[in-house]
Amino acid sequence: MAESMKGLKRTARCAEINLGMEGQEVTVMGWVQKSRNKGGIIFVDVRDRSGLVQVIFDESVTPKEVFDKAYTLRSEFVIAVTGKVNKRAGAVNPNLKTGELEINADALRILSESETPPFPIEEGIKTDEQIRLKNRTLDLRRPELQRTLFMRSRISNITRQFLESEGFLEIETPILTKSTPEGARDYLVPSRVHNGSFYALPQSPQLFKQLLMCAGYDRYFQIARCFRDEDLRADRQPEFTQIDMELSFVDEDDVIEVNERLLQKLFKEVLDIDVTLPIERITWQEAMDRFGSDKPDMRFDMELKNITEIVKDCDFKVFTGAIEAGGSVRAINVKGQGDMPRKKIDALVEEAKEIGAKGLAYIQLKSDGTIKSSFAKFLNEELQGKIIEAVSGQTGDLLLFAADKDKIVWDVLGTLRLKLAKQLEMIDEDVFRFVWITEFPLLEWSDEQGRYLAMHHPFTMPMEEDLPLLDTEPGKVRAKAYDIVLNGNEIGGGSVRIHQNDIQERMFKELGFTEERAWENFGFLLNSFKYGVPPHAGLAYGLDRLVMLMSKSESIRDTIAFPKVKDASCMLTKAPDIVEEEQLMELGIAVLNNESEES
């Protein structure tokens, strides 16, 4: 039978009890972690969000009605305990903040009873994630998830304090907004008042923060909820949180400088890690050429080497054919793996094919000094030596080669580079390695749509020196865009925005927008631009991903209190779900069943 709290006040959280309180009477409230009856003495570990404290019920000292009540305690009962703080009479627990003390209880109230939970509320359990997500409120009681959410809160608060000190204003932008093209799929919200019309949930506050710059607010930030209807991955959710900012009268260097200091402050205050400034910058082209990725993990070597010039006249048609088609031949050196079994090499070849390559060539520099190559018959000794030298090959190394269009070669070798580094434990997981990626391509070609698409969004400023190429070679135009990458993960990205009408019109034209369509979709922005728009630029971090990396969580789901799973559903609430027919009728919506869709 649950009891009332009436007349009772908590004096401290469990882990706040310390030896300085010895002899004092305290009241703690929380959940029973564990109860152990040792015959005449009952030991109860009480847990709240701060941690654990041991409570003692001693039959020879504790009032009988209190001791009898303590006898009924089970895991996850919610209790209030009053008693004196004393040094532990038994063994000290060095792993516990309160491990040197205990509370000798003289009063107990059972505030709520609990059924037996479906899994233990403790560190490092191996319970299936689906069971934990269905019982998320229990899962959230576990220490590792609590630590992660505490860290998330701290990161948000430090960010707010820092940006306010830098002159940023926190301004909220709309959640119900207009659907615009050139992005992921929107989540749509039907309007009851405007029958047949829909709001969209924002994929980002991009347009509104640019409007705030037009309105003269100079420096804006927001910890913003964003929504994208796209396929999920381990580090992606349909609703997520951005640390979003925009600045006026700045260039790329100004945005990077203030954000480097923000990252330095976060890592020092949250993890006590010193981030050395300035953070290294490399161009998109250099990142692709060296690492096969625009999100390079730079905690280990194994960089890509371009051997196109060396092999362009060889007899190996796989290489020369790729080069003649405008592609390249590149390689990675897997140090110390020259004796890798053929079965494992064949598995790498199959993986390369799954990524899009026609195959994967290799040279094994075996530890006994012999050389085994999948294309040895096409090479003379001199050419083979040049190839090995170009890839810095030594006895005991495994050299892997891909030949195709640049994008496929980068994808294949970039993916294998990461896979092998993890398998061979080449990555120091205690290192945090930042890098800025700059000068992204402004546009990327879509074979599916038969036109260029904006790599970031239609409002990204091209590099001034590349503007003449917009009309002749748009694929070669570089953008004033920049991403901040941490340990192979993009944690934030932004760009300098277009503020000149003539450049914006050229950009829309290149993306296939007619003037009429541009105004239809972005008229509210373009109209604001007619009345004086300052040069401006911005950046947004994925807060969930940043917390995942800083807390070393395995999944982004562990950084969110109530996450979705891979099909964008919530296992706790069963959302999304059907709604009453009356609600649909009010909105003028009919739901087609499968038969109707097929017909």
NORVEN-V790427 format. One record per backbone hydrogen bond with DSSP energy under -0.5 kcal/mol. CO is the residue of the C=O (numbers start at 1). NH is the residue of the N-H. If there is no record, write none. Layout:
{{CO:NH} {CO:NH}}
//
This chain:
{{5:8} {13:16} {13:17} {14:17} {18:21} {19:22} {21:24} {24:85} {26:83} {27:11} {27:12} {28:81} {30:79} {31:33} {31:47} {32:76} {34:45} {36:38} {36:43} {40:59} {41:38} {41:43} {42:44} {42:57} {43:36} {44:46} {44:55} {45:33} {45:34} {46:53} {47:31} {48:51} {51:48} {53:46} {54:103} {55:44} {56:58} {56:105} {57:42} {57:59} {58:61} {58:62} {63:66} {63:67} {64:68} {65:69} {66:70} {67:71} {69:72} {70:73} {74:77} {77:32} {77:79} {78:111} {78:112} {79:30} {80:109} {81:28} {82:106} {82:107} {83:26} {84:104} {85:23} {86:102} {92:94} {93:96} {96:99} {98:101} {99:93} {100:88} {102:86} {102:104} {103:56} {103:105} {104:84} {107:82} {109:80} {109:111} {110:3} {112:78} {120:122} {122:125} {128:132} {129:133} {130:134} {131:135} {133:136} {135:138} {135:139} {136:140} {138:141} {139:142} {142:146} {143:147} {144:148} {145:149} {146:150} {147:151} {148:152} {149:153} {150:154} {151:155} {152:156} {153:157} {154:158} {155:159} {156:160} {157:161} {158:162} {159:163} {160:164} {161:165} {162:166} {163:168} {164:167} {169:171} {169:221} {175:177} {175:202} {177:200} {185:229} {186:188} {187:201} {189:199} {190:192} {193:195} {194:197} {197:191} {199:189} {200:177} {202:227} {205:209} {206:210} {207:211} {208:212} {209:213} {210:214} {211:215} {212:217} {213:216} {217:219} {218:248} {219:169} {220:246} {221:171} {222:224} {222:244} {224:242} {226:240} {228:230} {233:236} {234:556} {238:228} {240:226} {241:543} {241:544} {242:224} {242:244} {243:541} {244:222} {245:539} {246:220} {247:537} {251:255} {252:256} {253:257} {254:258} {255:259} {256:260} {257:261} {258:262} {259:263} {260:264} {261:265} {262:266} {263:267} {264:268} {265:269} {266:270} {267:271} {267:273} {268:272} {273:275} {274:276} {280:436} {282:438} {283:287} {284:288} {285:289} {286:290} {287:291} {287:292} {287:293} {288:292} {290:304} {296:298} {296:488} {305:307} {305:331} {307:311} {308:312} {311:314} {315:317} {316:319} {316:320} {317:321} {318:322} {319:323} {320:324} {321:325} {322:327} {323:326} {328:404} {329:307} {329:308} {330:402} {331:305} {332:334} {332:400} {333:335} {334:337} {334:398} {337:340} {341:344} {341:345} {342:346} {343:347} {344:348} {345:349} {346:350} {347:351} {348:352} {349:353} {350:354} {351:355} {352:356} {352:357} {361:401} {362:374} {363:365} {363:399} {364:366} {364:372} {365:396} {366:369} {370:366} {372:364} {373:376} {375:378} {376:379} {378:315} {380:384} {381:385} {382:386} {383:387} {384:388} {385:389} {386:390} {387:391} {388:393} {389:392} {394:397} {396:338} {397:365} {398:334} {398:400} {399:363} {400:332} {401:361} {402:330} {404:328} {405:409} {406:410} {407:411} {408:412} {409:413} {410:414} {411:415} {412:416} {413:417} {414:418} {415:419} {416:420} {417:421} {418:422} {419:423} {420:424} {421:426} {421:427} {422:425} {427:429} {428:431} {431:433} {432:434} {433:487} {435:485} {436:282} {436:438} {437:483} {438:284} {440:479} {442:455} {442:456} {444:453} {445:447} {446:450} {446:451} {451:446} {453:444} {457:460} {459:498} {461:480} {463:466} {463:467} {464:467} {466:469} {467:470} {468:471} {468:472} {469:473} {473:476} {474:477} {477:442} {477:443} {478:463} {479:481} {480:496} {481:439} {481:440} {482:494} {483:437} {483:485} {484:491} {484:492} {485:435} {486:489} {489:486} {489:491} {491:542} {492:484} {493:540} {494:482} {495:538} {496:461} {500:504} {501:505} {502:506} {503:507} {504:508} {505:509} {506:510} {507:511} {508:513} {509:512} {514:518} {515:519} {516:520} {517:521} {518:522} {519:523} {522:525} {522:526} {523:527} {524:528} {525:529} {526:530} {527:530} {528:531} {529:532} {535:249} {536:497} {537:247} {538:495} {539:245} {540:493} {541:243} {541:543} {542:546} {543:547} {544:548} {545:549} {546:550} {547:551} {548:552} {548:553} {555:558} {556:559} {557:560} {560:563} {565:568} {566:232} {569:565} {569:571} {570:574} {575:570} {580:583} {580:584} {581:585} {582:586} {583:587} {584:588} {584:589} {585:588} {587:196} {590:592} {593:597} {594:598} {595:599}}
//
